[in-house]
């Protein structure tokens, strides 16, 4: 846990604040890409297993194929600032094209975009 008097800028004396914030946003953006890919992989695996008649939980997977895919990050001020800077306030995990791609994967129509 960080101390209350911690100042991140002291760690990077050669970077100005804007540079450091931009680098953190780019890092989070890469992490969001990884999250999207992993969510898509979970749905692909669940779909494949749900189509296997010998898999004991196939019926349950069909109804829960899109559940519990990840955390909710919007409550964090840092994520809110990231969304504001990078996506004009929008959540990249909730954009229509991504959500629709996940729904399509769950229905067996996979374009492997993620």
N, C-alpha and C positions, 0 to 999 in steps of 0.2 A: 504494500500500500504506500502511496506517495505521502510524504509529509505535507502538512498544510502550507508550509513556507517554500515548497519546492517550486523552482522556476525553471521550466524546460529549456529556456533560451540559454541558460548557463552551460548546458551540455553541448551546445552547438555555437560557439562564439563566432565561427566564420559564416554562419547562415543568418540572414535576416529573418524576421518573423514570417513574412509572406512566403519566402522560399521554403521555410520549414513546414508551414501549413500546407503549401502546395504538395510537398513531398509526402506528407501524411495522407492527403486526399488521394494521391496517385497510388499509394500503398493500399488504402481502403478499397479503391476501385479494383485493383488486382484481386483482393480478397473477395470482393463481391462477385467477380467473374468465377472464382473458384467455388463459391457457395452455389451459384447458379448451376455450374457443371455438376456438382455433387448432388444437388436436389434432383436434377434430371436423371442422374445415374440411379438414385434411389428409386425413382418412379419406374425406370426401365426394368430394374431388377424385380420390383414388386409386380409389375405387369407380367413379366416372364414367368415368375413363380405362380401368379394367379391363374395362368393358362395351363399349368401342369396339374392334371387330375389326381396325380399321386401325392401332391404336396398337401400335407394335412390342414393347412390354414388358408387354402386357396380362396374359399368363399369369403373369409374375413378380409383378406387382402383386397378383394374386388371392391368392397365397400369402404375400405380405409386407405386406398391407394395414394391419396393426396394428403393424408393427415400427418401431423408431427414432422414436418420437413425442416423446420428450423426455428430459430428464435425471432422475437420481435425486437428490432433495434431502434425503432422510431422514438422510443421513450428516452433515449440517451441524447443529451444535448450535443455531444460531439458528432453523432450520426446525423442529427438534424442540421448541423452546420455543414457537414459533408454534402448532404443532399442539396442544401441551398447553393453551395459553391459549384458543385459538379453537375447538378440536374435541375436547377431552378426550383428546388424544393420538392421535387418528385422522388419517390422511392424506387430505385432501379429494380428492387425485388418484387415490385407490384406493377410494373409497366405491363400494359395489355399484351404486347407481343410475347413477353416472357411467360406470363400467366397462361396465355392461350397455348403456347408451346408445351407447357407442362400438362395441360388438359389433353392436348393431342397425344402426347406420349402415353398418358394414362388410358387412352382409348385405342392404343396400338398404332397410331399414325405418328411416326417419328421421323423428323427431317434432320436430326442430329445437329441442330443449331447450337445446342448447349452441351 
